[in-house]
């Protein structure tokens, strides 16, 4: 069994990590982060479970970034399509 790390991980001090820890330590930051569960997490759940996009097919940072952008674009297009179907059904 590997030994437990002593101290912080390299690169985790200073910069954006410290900034986010400081923001989340406030009451307002905690409230905003708590909203994430209801706003953001369902999108990841839909992407992983319903659309079965649970891993990237391509390797490399730019390839993964372009694949993620395609996944999110199709998510938004599906939302628009469902919205248009709901409007058409309500008007009929």
C-alpha positions as CSV (number, residue, x, y, z in Angstrom):
1,X,0.0,0.0,0.0
2,X,1.4,3.4,-0.9
3,X,2.3,5.9,1.8
4,X,-0.1,8.7,2.4
5,X,0.9,12.0,0.9
6,X,2.3,14.5,3.3
7,X,1.3,18.1,2.7
8,X,-0.6,19.4,-0.3
9,X,-0.3,18.0,-3.9
10,X,2.1,19.8,-6.1
11,X,0.6,22.7,-8.0
12,X,-2.5,22.9,-5.8
13,X,-1.4,25.9,-3.8
14,X,-1.9,29.4,-5.0
15,X,-3.6,30.6,-8.2
16,X,-7.2,29.5,-9.0
17,X,-7.3,26.6,-6.5
18,X,-6.7,28.9,-3.6
19,X,-9.2,31.4,-5.1
20,X,-11.9,28.8,-5.4
21,X,-11.3,27.5,-1.9
22,X,-11.6,31.0,-0.5
23,X,-14.8,31.6,-2.5
24,X,-16.4,28.3,-1.4
25,X,-15.5,29.0,2.2
26,X,-17.9,31.9,2.3
27,X,-21.7,31.5,2.9
28,X,-22.6,32.9,-0.5
29,X,-20.1,30.7,-2.3
30,X,-21.5,27.6,-0.5
31,X,-25.0,28.5,-1.5
32,X,-24.1,29.0,-5.1
33,X,-22.1,25.7,-5.2
34,X,-25.1,23.9,-3.7
35,X,-27.3,25.0,-6.7
36,X,-24.9,23.2,-9.0
37,X,-26.5,19.9,-8.0
38,X,-29.8,20.9,-9.4
39,X,-28.6,22.9,-12.4
40,X,-25.4,21.3,-13.8
41,X,-25.3,17.7,-12.6
42,X,-28.5,16.6,-14.5
43,X,-26.8,17.6,-17.7
44,X,-23.9,15.3,-17.0
45,X,-26.2,12.5,-16.0
46,X,-28.2,12.9,-19.2
47,X,-25.1,12.9,-21.3
48,X,-23.6,9.9,-19.6
49,X,-26.7,7.7,-19.0
50,X,-29.4,8.6,-21.5
51,X,-27.1,9.5,-24.4
52,X,-24.5,6.9,-23.5
53,X,-21.5,9.3,-23.9
54,X,-19.6,8.0,-20.9
55,X,-16.1,8.2,-22.3
56,X,-14.3,10.1,-25.0
57,X,-13.5,8.4,-28.3
58,X,-10.5,10.5,-29.2
59,X,-7.3,11.2,-27.4
60,X,-5.5,14.5,-26.8
61,X,-6.6,17.7,-25.3
62,X,-7.7,19.4,-28.5
63,X,-9.5,16.3,-29.8
64,X,-11.3,15.8,-26.5
65,X,-12.2,19.5,-26.4
66,X,-13.8,19.3,-29.9
67,X,-15.6,16.1,-29.0
68,X,-17.0,17.7,-25.8
69,X,-18.1,20.8,-27.8
70,X,-19.9,18.5,-30.3
71,X,-21.7,16.7,-27.4
72,X,-22.8,19.9,-25.8
73,X,-23.9,21.4,-29.1
74,X,-26.1,18.3,-29.8
75,X,-27.5,18.6,-26.2
76,X,-28.5,22.2,-27.0
77,X,-30.0,21.2,-30.3
78,X,-32.1,18.5,-28.7
79,X,-33.4,21.0,-26.2
80,X,-34.4,23.4,-29.0
81,X,-36.0,20.5,-30.9
82,X,-38.0,19.4,-27.8
83,X,-39.1,22.9,-27.1
84,X,-40.3,23.4,-30.7
85,X,-42.2,20.1,-30.5
86,X,-43.9,21.2,-27.2
87,X,-44.9,24.5,-28.9
88,X,-46.4,22.7,-31.9
89,X,-48.3,20.3,-29.7
90,X,-49.7,23.1,-27.6
91,X,-50.8,25.0,-30.7
92,X,-52.5,22.1,-32.3
